[in-house]
Amino acid sequence: MNQSANASSQANLFQGPIRKLPIVLPPVELQADFVEKATAVERLKDQLGVQLVELDALFVSLQHRAFRGEL
């Protein structure tokens, strides 16, 4: 890309040269491994989100009991 750049003050991207760029893809096994790990991370994020909501509800309950003098 640097070789095909000209000295104009504003850089431009054109589809023709972009389409000629080589694209490096990892092997299918690595892609599948990445998808598996990314899915596991998303699943953990969802579980932690649920746990955070439950923890917040417990904290609110504890605060309520503390301010009512029940502790």
KOLFI-281477 format. One line per field, with one value per residue: residue number from 1; residue in three letters; x, y, z of N, C-alpha, C in turn. Coordinates in Angstrom, 2 decimals, padded with zeros to 5 digits. Layout:
N
num	(NUM;...)
residu	(ALA;...)
n_east	(X;...)
n_north	(Y;...)
n_up	(Z;...)
ca_east	(X;...)
ca_north	(Y;...)
ca_up	(Z;...)
c_east	(X;...)
c_north	(Y;...)
c_up	(Z;...)
***
This chain:
71
num	(1;2;3;4;5;6;7;8;9;10;11;12;13;14;15;16;17;18;19;20;21;22;23;24;25;26;27;28;29;30;31;32;33;34;35;36;37;38;39;40;41;42;43;44;45;46;47;48;49;50;51;52;53;54;55;56;57;58;59;60;61;62;63;64;65;66;67;68;69;70;71)
residu	(MET;ASN;GLN;SER;ALA;ASN;ALA;SER;SER;GLN;ALA;ASN;LEU;PHE;GLN;GLY;PRO;ILE;ARG;LYS;LEU;PRO;ILE;VAL;LEU;PRO;PRO;VAL;GLU;LEU;GLN;ALA;ASP;PHE;VAL;GLU;LYS;ALA;THR;ALA;VAL;GLU;ARG;LEU;LYS;ASP;GLN;LEU;GLY;VAL;GLN;LEU;VAL;GLU;LEU;ASP;ALA;LEU;PHE;VAL;SER;LEU;GLN;HIS;ARG;ALA;PHE;ARG;GLY;GLU;LEU)
n_east	(000.82;001.96;003.74;002.09;001.03;000.44;001.77;-000.16;-002.06;-004.17;-004.99;-006.32;-008.51;-008.99;-011.17;-010.16;-007.23;-007.44;-008.89;-006.98;-005.24;-003.53;-005.07;-004.63;-005.49;-006.11;-005.61;-008.45;-008.88;-007.77;-009.44;-011.88;-011.23;-010.88;-013.50;-014.81;-013.59;-014.25;-017.01;-017.27;-016.28;-018.22;-020.42;-019.60;-019.53;-022.26;-023.24;-021.92;-023.05;-025.71;-025.25;-024.25;-026.51;-028.11;-026.50;-026.56;-029.26;-029.35;-027.68;-029.15;-031.33;-030.04;-029.16;-031.63;-032.64;-030.68;-031.03;-033.52;-033.01;-032.84;-030.67)
n_north	(-001.18;001.20;001.54;002.10;004.51;007.98;011.35;013.13;015.53;014.46;011.28;008.53;005.76;003.16;000.83;-001.05;-001.47;-002.31;-004.67;-006.28;-006.87;-009.28;-011.68;-012.97;-015.90;-017.72;-021.26;-023.48;-024.99;-023.41;-021.22;-022.36;-023.07;-020.54;-019.52;-021.27;-020.63;-017.89;-018.06;-019.40;-017.44;-015.43;-016.79;-017.04;-014.31;-013.72;-015.35;-014.21;-011.70;-012.25;-013.20;-010.87;-009.22;-010.65;-010.45;-007.69;-007.40;-008.84;-007.21;-004.84;-005.76;-006.41;-003.85;-002.63;-004.10;-003.45;-000.67;-000.67;-001.64;-004.36;-005.95)
n_up	(000.00;000.76;-001.33;-003.49;-002.83;-003.37;-003.51;-002.66;-000.73;000.66;001.63;-000.18;-000.44;-002.65;-004.22;-006.07;-005.69;-003.02;-003.20;-004.31;-002.32;-000.36;001.76;004.89;006.37;009.33;010.00;009.69;011.99;014.03;013.82;014.59;017.21;018.31;018.09;019.81;022.28;022.47;022.62;025.05;026.78;026.43;027.48;030.16;030.83;030.68;032.77;034.96;034.90;035.63;038.21;039.36;039.37;041.17;043.45;043.88;044.54;046.95;048.49;048.60;050.07;052.46;053.24;053.66;055.82;057.69;058.08;059.17;061.59;062.07;062.21)
ca_east	(000.00;002.86;004.35;001.13;000.57;001.01;002.19;-001.22;-002.23;-005.20;-004.90;-007.56;-008.56;-009.79;-011.53;-009.31;-006.03;-007.81;-009.28;-005.78;-004.44;-003.65;-005.70;-004.06;-006.47;-005.56;-006.22;-009.83;-008.84;-007.56;-010.66;-012.87;-010.78;-011.19;-014.96;-015.15;-013.16;-015.03;-018.34;-017.14;-016.13;-019.53;-021.25;-019.17;-019.99;-023.70;-023.41;-021.47;-024.05;-026.83;-024.78;-024.14;-027.87;-028.51;-025.71;-027.10;-030.54;-029.04;-027.12;-030.27;-032.07;-029.23;-029.23;-032.98;-032.71;-029.78;-031.62;-034.69;-032.53;-033.09;-029.39)
ca_north	(000.00;002.35;001.70;002.67;005.82;009.13;012.43;014.12;015.94;013.65;009.88;007.94;004.31;002.77;-000.59;-001.90;-001.92;-003.01;-006.03;-007.04;-007.16;-010.67;-011.83;-014.11;-016.55;-018.84;-022.56;-023.67;-025.51;-022.27;-020.41;-023.07;-022.95;-019.17;-019.42;-022.01;-019.85;-016.66;-018.46;-019.69;-016.16;-014.79;-017.53;-016.62;-012.93;-013.78;-015.92;-013.21;-010.63;-012.74;-013.23;-009.49;-008.76;-011.32;-009.87;-006.35;-007.58;-009.22;-006.05;-003.93;-006.38;-006.24;-002.43;-002.38;-004.69;-002.71;000.63;-000.90;-002.11;-005.79;-006.70)
ca_up	(000.00;000.77;-002.64;-004.43;-002.35;-004.06;-002.62;-002.48;000.67;001.28;001.22;-000.65;-000.57;-003.79;-004.13;-006.91;-004.96;-001.78;-003.57;-004.69;-001.12;000.12;003.07;005.61;007.24;010.11;009.67;010.17;013.37;014.92;013.80;015.40;018.60;018.72;018.26;021.03;023.44;022.52;023.09;026.49;027.46;026.43;028.42;031.50;031.04;030.97;034.11;035.94;034.91;036.44;039.60;039.83;039.66;042.41;044.53;044.13;045.24;048.33;049.17;048.88;051.17;053.67;053.63;054.17;057.16;058.59;058.40;059.99;062.88;062.21;062.24)
c_east	(000.87;003.47;003.38;000.60;001.22;001.28;001.10;-001.41;-003.28;-005.14;-006.27;-007.42;-009.48;-010.00;-010.60;-008.07;-006.35;-008.18;-008.08;-004.92;-004.62;-004.26;-005.16;-005.12;-005.80;-006.23;-007.61;-009.85;-008.65;-008.79;-011.73;-012.52;-011.11;-012.68;-015.39;-014.79;-013.95;-016.45;-018.32;-017.03;-017.47;-020.47;-020.90;-019.62;-021.47;-023.95;-023.02;-022.44;-025.25;-026.44;-024.66;-025.51;-028.35;-027.77;-026.21;-028.42;-030.30;-028.49;-028.22;-031.09;-031.34;-029.27;-030.59;-033.11;-031.84;-030.41;-032.91;-034.30;-032.72;-031.80;-028.74)
c_north	(001.25;002.60;002.35;004.03;006.93;010.24;013.47;014.41;015.11;012.22;009.38;006.43;003.96;001.26;-001.50;-002.39;-002.69;-004.46;-006.90;-007.42;-008.62;-010.69;-013.11;-014.65;-017.65;-020.14;-022.69;-024.15;-024.36;-021.37;-021.05;-022.97;-021.55;-019.00;-020.10;-021.20;-018.56;-016.95;-018.74;-018.40;-015.43;-015.47;-017.14;-015.20;-012.90;-014.30;-014.91;-012.05;-011.01;-012.74;-011.83;-008.92;-009.37;-010.73;-008.47;-006.45;-007.96;-008.04;-005.04;-004.46;-006.20;-004.80;-002.12;-002.90;-003.90;-001.38;000.50;-001.43;-003.58;-006.60;-006.56)
c_up	(000.00;-000.61;-003.63;-003.99;-003.16;-003.06;-002.43;-001.00;001.40;000.74;000.82;-000.69;-001.73;-003.76;-004.92;-006.17;-003.68;-002.10;-003.95;-003.47;-000.72;001.52;003.70;006.56;008.04;009.69;010.31;011.61;014.35;014.96;014.68;016.89;019.13;018.98;019.55;022.27;023.58;023.03;024.58;027.28;027.53;027.41;029.86;031.81;031.39;032.38;035.18;036.02;035.76;037.91;040.17;040.18;040.97;043.61;044.88;044.90;046.69;049.12;049.53;050.05;052.49;054.16;054.25;055.60;058.14;059.00;059.20;061.37;063.12;062.27;063.60)
***
